[in-house]
Amino acid sequence: MTSIAWRAVSLVAIGACQSALAIGQPPAQSQREPVPIARFREGSSAFSTYSGLVDSLRIVVRDSTAWRELWQQINRPFLPRPALPSVDFQREMVVVAALGARPNTGFNVVIEGAEEDSTGIEVNVRRSSPGAGCPVGAAMSQPVDLARLPASGRALRFREQSIVIPCAAP
């Protein structure tokens, strides 16, 4: 065999060995690590049922100027406005999930967690709405939830889960 033929056989053999090593191992992107989050409100409800955010919004805030502006928008309906929560943007960032204007108080949005993989950080958001005919408050609402995550320059995406909450049995 010529040296070119041996090189070709060697390259094919090396490629086959590398492929065999990868079999049975999940791709790096599917390996997820939890990212610690701290919601601005405990429990299973949004940070606020009412806000000044009339449009649906998913955003990450990485600096104090954007945070101050967003906080003013969130709290536009309230006088006096609540104090701006302190955030150390050297160490933290804030993620926001807002549903926008809804026709009643039966809607909710909660940031449930976050995971990191090779493509970035995925924030898990649960949106809920009331089942047909459920008794709910007859007031416009604009649910919004807020959470702190460790600061990162990585790409951030939101994964949504929508559920309908059935009426409780009488």
Backbone torsions as a table, in degrees:
resi	resn	phi	psi	omega
1	MET	NA	144.7	178.1
2	THR	-77.9	165.8	-179.7
3	SER	-65.8	-31.4	177.6
4	ILE	-66.6	-41.5	179.0
5	ALA	-63.9	-42.9	178.5
6	TRP	-61.6	-40.5	178.8
7	ARG	-62.8	-42.7	179.9
8	ALA	-62.8	-44.2	178.5
9	VAL	-63.8	-41.3	179.8
10	SER	-63.0	-44.6	179.8
11	LEU	-63.2	-41.3	177.6
12	VAL	-63.6	-43.7	180.0
13	ALA	-64.5	-42.2	178.4
14	ILE	-63.3	-44.0	178.3
15	GLY	-60.7	-40.6	179.0
16	ALA	-64.6	-40.9	179.1
17	CYS	-65.2	-42.4	179.4
18	GLN	-63.7	-40.2	178.4
19	SER	-65.0	-40.1	-179.7
20	ALA	-64.5	-36.4	178.9
21	LEU	-66.4	-31.7	-177.6
22	ALA	-79.2	-19.4	-178.3
23	ILE	-65.6	133.9	178.5
24	GLY	87.4	-8.0	176.3
25	GLN	-105.4	131.4	178.9
26	PRO	-68.0	150.5	177.2
27	PRO	-60.8	151.5	-176.8
28	ALA	-55.3	-35.3	-176.9
29	GLN	-65.2	-25.7	-179.1
30	SER	-83.8	-9.6	177.0
31	GLN	-80.7	115.2	-175.3
32	ARG	-114.2	141.2	175.9
33	GLU	-117.9	135.7	177.5
34	PRO	-64.9	144.0	174.7
35	VAL	-109.9	127.3	-179.5
36	PRO	-66.6	135.2	175.3
37	ILE	-125.9	154.0	174.2
38	ALA	-132.0	106.1	178.2
39	ARG	-69.1	150.8	179.3
40	PHE	-74.4	-12.2	177.2
41	ARG	-137.4	135.3	175.5
42	GLU	-75.3	160.0	174.2
43	GLY	99.0	-166.4	-173.2
44	SER	-108.4	16.8	179.4
45	SER	-113.6	160.7	177.0
46	ALA	-58.6	159.3	174.7
47	PHE	-54.7	-42.9	177.6
48	SER	-149.0	141.7	175.5
49	THR	-80.0	-25.4	-178.2
50	TYR	-119.4	137.0	178.0
51	SER	-154.9	176.6	175.3
52	GLY	-92.9	9.9	-179.4
53	LEU	-94.2	96.1	-176.2
54	VAL	-85.7	-11.0	177.1
55	ASP	-110.5	150.4	176.2
56	SER	-62.3	140.1	-174.9
57	LEU	-149.8	135.4	169.6
58	ARG	-130.9	119.7	-173.5
59	ILE	-151.3	153.9	171.2
60	VAL	-114.7	134.0	-179.9
61	VAL	-110.1	124.2	-175.9
62	ARG	-119.5	6.8	178.7
63	ASP	-148.0	158.7	-172.8
64	SER	-68.9	-31.8	179.2
65	THR	-66.0	-48.8	178.0
66	ALA	-62.3	-37.7	179.5
67	TRP	-63.0	-46.5	-179.4
68	ARG	-61.5	-43.8	179.9
69	GLU	-64.9	-43.2	179.6
70	LEU	-65.9	-42.2	179.0
71	TRP	-59.2	-40.0	177.5
72	GLN	-64.4	-41.1	177.9
73	GLN	-64.5	-46.0	-179.3
74	ILE	-58.2	-42.2	-173.6
75	ASN	-98.9	17.0	179.9
76	ARG	-52.8	-38.3	-177.7
77	PRO	-74.1	-10.4	-171.0
78	PHE	-104.5	132.5	174.0
79	LEU	-132.4	127.3	-7.5
80	PRO	-70.1	155.4	179.6
81	ARG	-73.1	142.9	175.8
82	PRO	-63.0	152.3	178.8
83	ALA	-62.3	145.0	177.8
84	LEU	-67.3	120.3	176.5
85	PRO	-64.2	138.8	179.4
86	SER	-73.8	132.5	176.8
87	VAL	-132.8	128.5	176.5
88	ASP	-90.0	96.2	-174.6
89	PHE	-72.9	-5.0	170.3
90	GLN	-73.6	-28.0	-175.8
91	ARG	-116.7	-18.8	-174.3
92	GLU	-133.5	161.7	168.0
93	MET	-136.9	162.3	-177.4
94	VAL	-118.0	131.8	172.9
95	VAL	-106.9	144.4	-174.9
96	VAL	-131.0	133.8	174.1
97	ALA	-128.4	116.9	179.7
98	ALA	-123.5	138.4	179.9
99	LEU	-83.8	-19.8	-172.2
100	GLY	83.5	-175.5	-176.0
101	ALA	-66.3	133.3	178.1
102	ARG	-127.7	152.2	-171.8
103	PRO	-76.3	-8.4	-179.9
104	ASN	-157.5	-177.0	-175.6
105	THR	-91.4	10.2	-178.1
106	GLY	-83.7	2.0	-176.7
107	PHE	-98.9	150.6	-177.1
108	ASN	-149.3	153.9	174.1
109	VAL	-142.9	133.5	-177.9
110	VAL	-138.8	131.5	171.9
111	ILE	-82.6	112.9	-171.6
112	GLU	-94.0	-21.1	-178.2
113	GLY	170.2	-179.0	178.5
114	ALA	-150.5	149.9	178.1
115	GLU	-137.1	150.4	178.6
116	GLU	-116.9	138.3	174.1
117	ASP	-138.1	-169.5	-175.2
118	SER	-67.0	-16.0	-179.1
119	THR	-96.6	-8.3	179.7
120	GLY	138.2	-151.5	-177.4
121	ILE	-112.6	131.8	177.4
122	GLU	-111.9	123.4	179.5
123	VAL	-100.2	127.8	-178.2
124	ASN	-93.5	123.0	-177.6
125	VAL	-122.1	131.9	175.8
126	ARG	-109.3	123.3	174.9
127	ARG	-107.3	134.4	177.0
128	SER	-129.3	150.3	178.2
129	SER	-135.7	157.1	-178.5
130	PRO	-76.6	147.6	174.9
131	GLY	-67.1	159.9	-179.9
132	ALA	-57.4	132.1	176.4
133	GLY	80.0	1.3	179.2
134	CYS	-71.0	140.8	176.4
135	PRO	-73.5	124.8	179.5
136	VAL	-138.8	161.2	177.1
137	GLY	-64.1	138.8	-176.1
138	ALA	-92.5	53.7	178.3
139	ALA	-129.4	143.9	174.0
140	MET	-61.2	142.6	177.2
141	SER	-133.7	160.9	178.4
142	GLN	-142.4	71.0	-174.8
143	PRO	-61.1	141.1	178.9
144	VAL	-144.9	139.9	175.5
145	ASP	-126.0	149.4	-176.4
146	LEU	-133.8	142.1	176.4
147	ALA	-146.9	150.2	175.0
148	ARG	-96.8	140.4	173.4
149	LEU	-130.7	157.9	173.8
150	PRO	-59.3	140.4	-179.6
151	ALA	-57.9	139.5	179.1
152	SER	-157.8	144.0	174.8
153	GLY	-92.8	2.6	-177.3
154	ARG	-69.6	157.3	176.6
155	ALA	-61.1	143.5	-179.3
156	LEU	-125.7	135.5	177.4
157	ARG	-133.7	159.3	179.9
158	PHE	-112.3	136.0	173.0
159	ARG	-111.0	125.2	-174.2
160	GLU	-102.7	140.9	169.9
161	GLN	-127.1	124.9	179.0
162	SER	-109.3	131.1	176.8
163	ILE	-130.8	153.7	174.0
164	VAL	-108.9	127.9	-179.1
165	ILE	-90.2	114.5	179.7
166	PRO	-70.2	156.6	177.5
167	CYS	-67.1	144.6	176.7
168	ALA	-70.8	143.5	178.1
169	ALA	-66.7	140.6	-179.3
170	PRO	-66.4	NA	NA
